[in-house]
Amino acid sequence: MSSTIKPSISLIIRSKNEQVTIAHLFRVIAAQTLKAQEVLLIDNDSSDNTKNIAKQLGARIINIPADQFTHPYSCNLAVSK
């Protein structure tokens, strides 16, 4: 008897005003063989429609105000969620 272990995948995306490219990114993610169980969008206070598009496509949104955003902080915050 063989067993297959399915990995649990959380995908973390950092963004800032990516409304032009975010839908394409989600299409590429959906086409992957291994599916993410969750997608977290760590947003750097976008002023465009990035967060709304990502939310409609199933992402959980975490907003970080621009004056608090650093790459290490955004990654650590996402992993803690």
N, C-alpha and C positions, 0 to 999 in steps of 0.2 A: 504494500500500500504506500503510495507516495503522497506527500502533503506539499502544498504550495503555500508559502508564506507571502502574504501581500504586505508590502511596506506601507506604513502610514506616512503620508507626505503632506507637509505644510509648506506652502509657497509664500515667500515674503517678497513683495514688490515695493520699492521706494519710488515715489513720484513727486513731481512738481510740474504742473501745467502740461500734462501729457494727453490732453483730449484728442489730439490728432492721431496718436499712435496706440492708445490704450486698448481700443477694440481689437485691433490687429493682434496685439500681444495676447489677449484672451482667446482669440481663434487659434493661435499657435499652441497655447497651453492646452486647449481642448483636444488638439490633435495628437498630443503625446500618448505614448503607449501606457505609461504609468500615470494614473490620474491623481491629482492632488485632492486630499480630503477637505482642505480648506485653503483659501487664498486670502492673505492679509495684505491690504494696501496701506502702506505707511506713507502718508501724504504730508508734504512740506508746505502746508497752507496754500494749496493751489487756488488760483483766482478764476480758473476756467471751469469746465464741466467734467474734469477728470474724475472726481469723487462720485458724482451721480452716475456716470457711465459705468465705472467699476462696480458700484453697488448694484445696478441693474443686471450686471453680468455675474453677480453672485459673490463678490468680494466683501469681506468684512473690512470696514474703514477705520483706521486710526489716524487722527489728524494731529500733527505736531506743529505748533506755531513756528513761523520762520525764525524767530529770535531764539528758539530753543532747539532747533534742528541741528544735529550733527550725525554723520554716518554711524559712528559707534553707538550713539544713544538710540537711533532709530532701529538698529539691529537688535540691541539688547531689549528694547521695549517690545518689539515683535515677538522675540523668543519668550518673553515673560508672559505673553498673552496666551 
